Amino acid sequence: MSKETFKAFVRKHPKLVTYVNQGEMNWQKFYEMYDMYGEDHEVWNSYLVEPKKAEPKKDLMEYFKNINLDSVQESIASIQRVLGVLGDLAVAKEETPKNIREPKPIYKHFDD
């Protein structure tokens, strides 16, 4: 097998470049494997076949099992306290006088 066919093989399988760049393999070993086994041998399976990724299970019960109810309850209590303080501030703001002076009657000069 020629170097040109090996180069074409590498162009067809660019994943081989990552193995060389990561230092897991070198071009000499890849070329020797290509020369000994050819393109279609199963020796390439470990280098060219993508491992199947396990899909995450979306189990609703598993999700609820991992929830810490104490922390949820503490969070709800904190939110309730914040809402209570905001409500108290709103009520206090409505109840405060607006510094409006009542006009004194014109005919009254002194407190009679």
Stockholm file with secondary structure:
# STOCKHOLM 1.0

chainA/1-112         MSKETFKAFVRKHPKLVTYVNQGEMNWQKFYEMYDMYGEDHEVWNSYLVEPKKAEPKKDLMEYFKNINLDSVQESIASIQRVLGVLGDLAVAKEETPKNIREPKPIYKHFDD
#=GR chainA/1-112 SS CCHHHHHHHHHHCTHHHHHHHTTSCCHHHHHHHHHHHCSSSGGGHHHHSCCCCCCCCCCHHHHHHTCCHHHHHHHHHHHHHHHHHHHHHHHHHHHSCCCCCCCCCTTCCSCC
#=GC SS_cons         CCHHHHHHHHHHCTHHHHHHHTTSCCHHHHHHHHHHHCSSSGGGHHHHSCCCCCCCCCCHHHHHHTCCHHHHHHHHHHHHHHHHHHHHHHHHHHHSCCCCCCCCCTTCCSCC
//
